[in-house]
């Protein structure tokens, strides 16, 4: 399974893409901004667990601070 993130400006675009995915036999789930940020932070944490150093600025950027 592969995943694609698509950023949209209008809610109507979200509805269109969800409908299209369903018609193509794919699953799709809209994510909130917070969920995307959580995912991004989790990716940074996972990367940090594999390397000796994690860039503080990157983590703070993901946290929005």
C-alpha positions as protocol buffer text, in pm:
chain_id: "A"
residue {
  index: 1
  type: UNK
  ca { x: 0 y: 0 z: 0 }
}
residue {
  index: 2
  type: UNK
  ca { x: 118 y: 351 z: -84 }
}
residue {
  index: 3
  type: UNK
  ca { x: -8 y: 682 z: 52 }
}
residue {
  index: 4
  type: UNK
  ca { x: -44 y: 1022 z: -109 }
}
residue {
  index: 5
  type: UNK
  ca { x: -99 y: 1350 z: 76 }
}
residue {
  index: 6
  type: UNK
  ca { x: -271 y: 1623 z: -123 }
}
residue {
  index: 7
  type: UNK
  ca { x: -317 y: 1975 z: 15 }
}
residue {
  index: 8
  type: UNK
  ca { x: -635 y: 2149 z: -96 }
}
residue {
  index: 9
  type: UNK
  ca { x: -768 y: 2499 z: -44 }
}
residue {
  index: 10
  type: UNK
  ca { x: -1144 y: 2437 z: -64 }
}
residue {
  index: 11
  type: UNK
  ca { x: -1364 y: 2187 z: 116 }
}
residue {
  index: 12
  type: UNK
  ca { x: -1542 y: 2117 z: -212 }
}
residue {
  index: 13
  type: UNK
  ca { x: -1210 y: 1989 z: -350 }
}
residue {
  index: 14
  type: UNK
  ca { x: -1185 y: 1748 z: -59 }
}
residue {
  index: 15
  type: UNK
  ca { x: -1532 y: 1612 z: -133 }
}
residue {
  index: 16
  type: UNK
  ca { x: -1445 y: 1572 z: -501 }
}
residue {
  index: 17
  type: UNK
  ca { x: -1121 y: 1385 z: -428 }
}
residue {
  index: 18
  type: UNK
  ca { x: -1289 y: 1156 z: -173 }
}
residue {
  index: 19
  type: UNK
  ca { x: -1563 y: 1075 z: -425 }
}
residue {
  index: 20
  type: UNK
  ca { x: -1308 y: 1011 z: -699 }
}
residue {
  index: 21
  type: UNK
  ca { x: -1105 y: 779 z: -477 }
}
residue {
  index: 22
  type: UNK
  ca { x: -1418 y: 582 z: -390 }
}
residue {
  index: 23
  type: UNK
  ca { x: -1515 y: 549 z: -758 }
}
residue {
  index: 24
  type: UNK
  ca { x: -1164 y: 422 z: -836 }
}
residue {
  index: 25
  type: UNK
  ca { x: -1192 y: 160 z: -561 }
}
residue {
  index: 26
  type: UNK
  ca { x: -943 y: 333 z: -331 }
}
residue {
  index: 27
  type: UNK
  ca { x: -982 y: 443 z: 27 }
}
residue {
  index: 28
  type: UNK
  ca { x: -931 y: 804 z: 130 }
}
residue {
  index: 29
  type: UNK
  ca { x: -951 y: 985 z: 460 }
}
residue {
  index: 30
  type: UNK
  ca { x: -935 y: 1361 z: 510 }
}
residue {
  index: 31
  type: UNK
  ca { x: -682 y: 1473 z: 770 }
}
residue {
  index: 32
  type: UNK
  ca { x: -691 y: 1784 z: 984 }
}
residue {
  index: 33
  type: UNK
  ca { x: -394 y: 2018 z: 1002 }
}
residue {
  index: 34
  type: UNK
  ca { x: -323 y: 1883 z: 1352 }
}
residue {
  index: 35
  type: UNK
  ca { x: -319 y: 1524 z: 1226 }
}
residue {
  index: 36
  type: UNK
  ca { x: -73 y: 1616 z: 951 }
}
residue {
  index: 37
  type: UNK
  ca { x: 149 y: 1793 z: 1205 }
}
residue {
  index: 38
  type: UNK
  ca { x: 134 y: 1490 z: 1436 }
}
residue {
  index: 39
  type: UNK
  ca { x: 232 y: 1264 z: 1146 }
}
residue {
  index: 40
  type: UNK
  ca { x: 520 y: 1494 z: 1052 }
}
residue {
  index: 41
  type: UNK
  ca { x: 645 y: 1504 z: 1411 }
}
residue {
  index: 42
  type: UNK
  ca { x: 624 y: 1124 z: 1432 }
}
residue {
  index: 43
  type: UNK
  ca { x: 838 y: 1102 z: 1117 }
}
residue {
  index: 44
  type: UNK
  ca { x: 1099 y: 1332 z: 1274 }
}
residue {
  index: 45
  type: UNK
  ca { x: 1099 y: 1126 z: 1594 }
}
residue {
  index: 46
  type: UNK
  ca { x: 1140 y: 805 z: 1397 }
}
residue {
  index: 47
  type: UNK
  ca { x: 1426 y: 960 z: 1201 }
}
residue {
  index: 48
  type: UNK
  ca { x: 1583 y: 1084 z: 1524 }
}
residue {
  index: 49
  type: UNK
  ca { x: 1576 y: 737 z: 1675 }
}
residue {
  index: 50
  type: UNK
  ca { x: 1787 y: 614 z: 1383 }
}
residue {
  index: 51
  type: UNK
  ca { x: 2043 y: 894 z: 1393 }
}
residue {
  index: 52
  type: UNK
  ca { x: 2257 y: 1034 z: 1674 }
}
residue {
  index: 53
  type: UNK
  ca { x: 2134 y: 1394 z: 1629 }
}
residue {
  index: 54
  type: UNK
  ca { x: 1798 y: 1558 z: 1565 }
}
residue {
  index: 55
  type: UNK
  ca { x: 1789 y: 1916 z: 1445 }
}
residue {
  index: 56
  type: UNK
  ca { x: 1601 y: 2122 z: 1707 }
}
residue {
  index: 57
  type: UNK
  ca { x: 1486 y: 2377 z: 1448 }
}
residue {
  index: 58
  type: UNK
  ca { x: 1316 y: 2105 z: 1243 }
}
residue {
  index: 59
  type: UNK
  ca { x: 1129 y: 1971 z: 1546 }
}
residue {
  index: 60
  type: UNK
  ca { x: 1022 y: 2321 z: 1652 }
}
residue {
  index: 61
  type: UNK
  ca { x: 910 y: 2398 z: 1296 }
}
residue {
  index: 62
  type: UNK
  ca { x: 687 y: 2089 z: 1295 }
}
residue {
  index: 63
  type: UNK
  ca { x: 547 y: 2194 z: 1633 }
}
residue {
  index: 64
  type: UNK
  ca { x: 475 y: 2537 z: 1490 }
}
residue {
  index: 65
  type: UNK
  ca { x: 691 y: 2720 z: 1742 }
}
